[in-house]
């Protein structure tokens, strides 16, 4: 019997990585002939919900801390198996774990239902925010395009303005030179008149 227990334990451990590829033993009906004696057959799981909140709280408090961590809990359960396997103990553990799973699932479901209106409001806000962000993206794209156009216009206008300022400065210098020449011509005429 000890060898059989170790053999089943090894088979369990080898199947850990293949959990998705076969049906859970909880959901299978185990043939009564495959186990010796008058052991109860494990039938297909039926969902049972605890109605007593105190009993639910006790079940929640009975959950081991390892289930709240990120470790492989199936391997943890397999390592807890004794050398000599007893179907009644395994079935009791399965029932305990199933009851804990039911309570946790019910709590999660209650929390989801309780927070559903807030979730719907937040989802509506997210959708409105998404529309606002899309509008802001369009506005930003248009702003960038307009800014690029304005930059090109401003650059060409600035270059024209600089060219006009340079021409003005050159013309102002030329005008000063012409005035100086004109003054010199008048002075020359006056000097000639005075000499005569």
C-alpha positions in Angstrom: 0.0 0.0 0.0 2.9 2.3 0.8 4.4 1.7 -2.7 1.0 2.4 -4.3 0.7 5.7 -2.3 4.1 6.8 -3.5 3.3 5.8 -7.1 0.0 7.8 -7.0 1.9 10.8 -5.5 4.5 10.7 -8.3 1.7 10.5 -10.9 0.0 13.6 -9.3 3.3 15.5 -9.3 3.9 14.6 -13.0 0.4 15.8 -13.9 0.8 19.2 -12.4 2.2 20.7 -15.6 -0.6 19.1 -17.6 -3.6 20.5 -15.7 -5.1 22.3 -18.7 -5.0 19.2 -20.9 -7.3 16.9 -18.9 -10.6 17.1 -17.0 -10.3 17.8 -13.3 -10.7 14.7 -11.1 -13.3 16.6 -9.1 -15.6 16.8 -12.2 -15.1 13.1 -13.1 -17.1 10.3 -11.6 -14.7 7.8 -10.2 -15.6 4.2 -10.7 -16.4 2.6 -7.4 -14.6 -0.7 -8.5 -11.2 1.0 -8.8 -11.0 1.5 -5.0 -11.1 -1.3 -2.5 -13.9 -1.4 0.1 -17.1 0.6 0.4 -15.6 4.0 0.0 -17.9 6.7 -1.3 -17.6 7.5 -5.0 -16.7 11.1 -5.8 -19.5 12.4 -8.0 -19.6 15.5 -10.1 -19.2 18.7 -8.1 -22.5 20.5 -7.3 -22.3 24.2 -6.4 -23.2 24.8 -2.8 -23.4 28.2 -1.2 -23.2 28.9 2.5 -26.1 31.1 3.7 -24.7 31.8 7.1 -22.3 34.8 7.1 -20.6 33.6 10.4 -19.9 30.2 8.8 -18.5 32.0 5.7 -16.2 34.1 7.9 -15.0 31.0 9.6 -14.2 29.3 6.3 -12.4 32.5 5.1 -10.3 32.6 8.3 -9.5 28.9 7.8 -7.8 29.6 4.5 -4.0 29.1 4.9 -1.8 32.1 4.2 0.1 30.2 1.4 -3.1 30.6 -0.8 -2.7 34.4 -0.7 0.9 34.2 -2.0 2.1 33.6 -5.6 3.3 30.0 -5.0 2.1 26.8 -6.7 -0.7 25.8 -4.3 -1.4 22.5 -6.2 2.2 21.4 -5.6 1.8 22.5 -1.9 -1.3 20.3 -1.6 0.5 17.3 -3.2 3.5 17.7 -0.9 1.1 17.6 2.1 -0.1 14.1 1.1 0.9 11.4 3.5 2.9 8.4 2.5 -0.2 6.2 2.7 -3.1 7.7 0.9 -6.6 7.6 2.3 -9.5 8.4 0.0 -11.6 9.7 2.8 -9.0 12.2 3.9 -8.4 13.3 0.4 -12.1 13.7 -0.1 -12.4 15.7 3.1 -9.5 17.9 2.0 -11.2 18.3 -1.4 -14.5 19.3 0.2 -12.7 21.7 2.5 -10.9 23.3 -0.4 -14.1 23.4 -2.5 -16.0 25.1 0.4 -13.2 27.7 0.7 -13.3 28.2 -3.1 -17.1 28.7 -3.0 -16.9 31.2 -0.2 -14.1 33.2 -1.9 -15.9 33.0 -5.2 -19.1 34.3 -3.5 -17.2 37.1 -1.8 -15.6 38.1 -5.1 -18.9 37.9 -6.9 -20.6 40.0 -4.2 -17.8 42.6 -4.4 -18.1 42.7 -8.2 -21.9 43.2 -8.0 -21.5 45.7 -5.2 -19.0 47.7 -7.2 -20.7 47.3 -10.6 -22.4 50.8 -10.5 -19.1 52.4 -9.7 -17.5 50.3 -12.4 -20.1 51.4 -14.9 -19.6 55.1 -13.9 -15.9 54.8 -14.2 -16.2 53.1 -17.6 -18.5 55.9 -18.8 -15.9 58.4 -17.5 -13.1 56.5 -19.3 -15.1 56.5 -22.6 -15.8 60.3 -22.2 -12.1 60.8 -21.4 -11.2 58.8 -24.5 -13.4 61.0 -26.7 -11.9 64.1 -25.1 -8.4 62.8 -25.7 -9.3 62.1 -29.4 -10.7 65.6 -29.8 -7.6 67.0 -28.0 -5.4 64.9 -30.4 -7.2 66.4 -33.4 -6.9 69.9 -32.0 -3.1 69.4 -31.3 -2.6 68.1 -34.9 -4.4 71.1 -36.3 -2.5 73.4 -34.0 0.8 71.9 -35.1 -0.1 72.2 -38.8 -1.2 75.9 -38.3 2.0 76.6 -36.3 4.1 75.1 -39.1 2.2 77.2 -41.6 2.6 80.3 -39.4 6.3 79.5 -39.0 6.8 79.4 -42.7 4.8 82.5 -43.2 6.6 84.3 -40.4 10.0 83.1 -41.7 9.3 84.4 -45.2 7.8 87.6 -43.8 10.8 88.1 -41.5 13.2 87.5 -44.4 11.3 90.1 -46.5 11.3 92.5 -43.5 15.0 92.1 -43.0 15.7 92.6 -46.7 13.5 95.8 -46.6 15.4 97.0 -43.5 18.7 96.4 -45.2 17.5 98.3 -48.3 16.2 101.1 -46.1 19.6 101.3 -44.3 21.4 101.3 -47.7 19.0 104.0 -49.1 19.4 106.1 -45.9 23.2 105.9 -46.3 22.9 106.8 -50.0 20.6 109.7 -49.1 23.2 111.0 -46.6 25.9 110.7 -49.2 23.7 112.6 -51.8 23.0 115.3 -49.3 26.7 115.7 -48.6 27.4 115.8 -52.3 24.6 118.4 -52.7 26.0 120.5 -49.9 29.5 120.3 -51.4 28.1 121.4 -54.8 26.4 124.4 -53.3 29.5 125.2 -51.4 31.5 125.0 -54.6 29.0 127.3 -56.4 29.2 129.8 -53.6 32.9 129.8 -53.6 33.0 130.4 -57.4 30.6 133.2 -57.0 32.6 134.7 -54.2 35.8 134.4 -56.3 34.2 136.2 -59.2 
